[in-house]
Amino acid sequence: MGFFTFPEFSSSLTIEYIIKITLFGALSLQALLVLFFTLKVYKVRRINIFKKKNHPRRMPQSEVILCLRGIDFSLEKMLGRLAVQDYPGPWILQVIIDSKSENLQEFVENLILQLSERKENLPTWKKVNISLLENYPPTGSLKCSAIRQACENLNSKSDIVALIDADAFVSKNWLKCLAEGLTHENIGAVSGNRWYAPKNNSILGWSRAVWNAGALVMMTLLEIPWGGSLAVRKEVIKDGEWIRTLKHSLCEDTSLIRPLEKLNLKYKFLPDLIIIDRSDDLNFSVLLDWLTRQLLTVRLHHHAWSLISFHGISTTFLLAVIIIRGDLAAFIIYELGCILLLVWIKRVALKESCNSLPSFTKGLFLGQLITGLSTMKAMFTRHVEWSGINYEITSSPKGVKNLDYPTLNREVSS
């Protein structure tokens, strides 16, 4: 029987026909989502080009919050790029360190000193504040606790607050673009996102890249911020709803939408602030846990969890059924369609022609498989580990309980 032959309606052939229609219906739906993503990105870029002509020459004072736990191999490079921001206004860097181990505070202070003493490309920040996390509360992640502490210590003149991850290598216009994105009065938060391009071309690295490309589309359409490159108006913090939410939250970004809605403010994605991540140090267990934690944040803090979980599990299930039934033609056509969508997503996101077709092909099927596995794991997990800290999932309020906080507080008081 040919692939496009309409079968007689016997029981087995009808099931086969339904499976194929469902699979290619799923592919068509994904293509439609990518089309909406494309239109939204082009619209944002077109509006930004127009607005840049009318942006004020002087920007309000901003404050950048960097939360650290452990010495990150990329920290020196990240701080070097952050230090030379071309920002038309004063800005302050606030570093919160949640661990006394590894002499991290001394390490950061030495990096800041080296940057301030070099002969060219001197730091443009007005001031750098470095402090340790003062206490480890029983609820919420350490990162959320660090952000809460930083927000309590903001400079009174800072009108914009930006968050950055230690592995985010930003351009010199990063802070300026974030601030420009907040110039519209109904925008309360803006963020970029990340794009994985693994330097060693490993299968696992490209499997993560496949997942992330799909996640970029969904995060854009469902307005899910990314905390690695995020900025909010000061009134979002002064209102207190977001800060109270962080008290129980696993992460800071997906928990931001509801507080924004209560203030009648919106979130805006800035595609020109997509950051390239070339890390490639993965094994299957690490990748599965990482993906599970990303999806868990949506389950805990975003209303679109049911949609995202259904998409992740149903696609993997349909592929598994096609493989078990031995329908090689349907499998190849579906995968080719997915590869073409991935190539187009990259072209739209990075504004460049795609030379990653062989790499996407390498990581596609494993990426689809691990997406289904991590989605199921995120649905049912009751515990999660992040940066060596163990958390228990709580349902009322939705968030996490820090299982290690008694030990951590003893370390702080010692």
C-alpha positions, 0 to 999 in steps of 0.5 A: 500500500502506497503512503498516500493511498486511501485504504479500505476501512478495515480495522487495522488500516483505519487505525494506520490511517488515523495515526498518519493523519494525526502525525502530520496534523501535529506537523502542520500544527507545529508549522503554524506555530512557527509561522506565528513565531515568525510574524511576531519576531518580524513585528517586534523588530520592525517596531524596534527599528521605528522606535530607535529613532525616538529613544531618549539620548539619556537612559534612567539609572539601571541596576544589574543583579548577578546571582552566583553559586560556585565558581563558573568557568565562564564568569571571567569572560561574562564579567569582561563583556558586561563591564563594557556596556555602552549604556547612556546612563549610570548603572550599578552591578550588584553581585549576590553570592549564596555560598562561602565555599571555593573563596568565591567572593574573593575570586569575584573581587579580584576579577572586578579589580583586574577589570578596573585596573586595565589600561583600555576598555575600562568598566562603565558601571558606576559602582559594584556591590558584592554581598553574601546571601544573608540567610537561607529560607525554608521555601523558594530556591536559593536564586530566588532568595538572592534576587529578593535580597538584591531587590531589598538593597536596590539603589533608590535612584535605580528605575530599571532592574536587570537580571543576568546569568553567569554564563550569559555572554552579552553584547555591549548594547545588552543593557541599552536594548533592555532599557529601550524595551521598557520605554513603552508605558504598558511594558513591565518586563522584557527579556531575550532568550538563548540559542544553543550551538554546541562547540563539540557537535555532540549528539546530546548537545544538538539534542538540547539545541533541538529542544531549545529551538522548539522552546524558543517558539513556545516561550515567545508565543506564550510570553514566557520570559527567560531569567538569564537576560531579563529586565523589569521596571522598578514599580514591578518590584515596589508593588511587592507581588513578584517579590512575595511570589519569589518566596516560594518559587523555583525560578524567577522568570515564569513566576513573573507573568501573574504579577505583571498582569495584576499591574496591567503590564505586559511582557515583551520578548526582544529577539535581538537579545538572543544569546548564543550558548556553546556549552557542550559538557553533557551526559544523558542524565545531566541533560534529562535532569536539566530539561526536567527542571526547565519544564518543572518551572512551567508546571509550577508557575505558568498557566500554559503547562497543560498545553506544553505537557500535552505537546511534548508527550503526544508528539513522542507517543505518536513517533513511538507508535509509527516506529513500532508499526514499522512505517518508515516512510511516515517517520522519514517524512515527519522528521524531514518536516521537523528539520526544515522547521528547525532550519527556519527557526534559526534563520528567523531567530538569528537573522542568518542562513542556517548551516546546521542542517546536518547537526539538527539531523544528528540530534533530532530524534534523541531530542524528541525522545528526551523531550517526552521523557523529561515532560513525563518526569516533570509531570510527576516528580516530587523532588528536584536538585539544582546546583547541589541543593535539594528541593521538595515540590509544594502544591499550596502555594505552588513552589518548592521547599528547601530540604537543605536549609537547616544545614545551609543556615548552620554553615552561615552562622559558623 
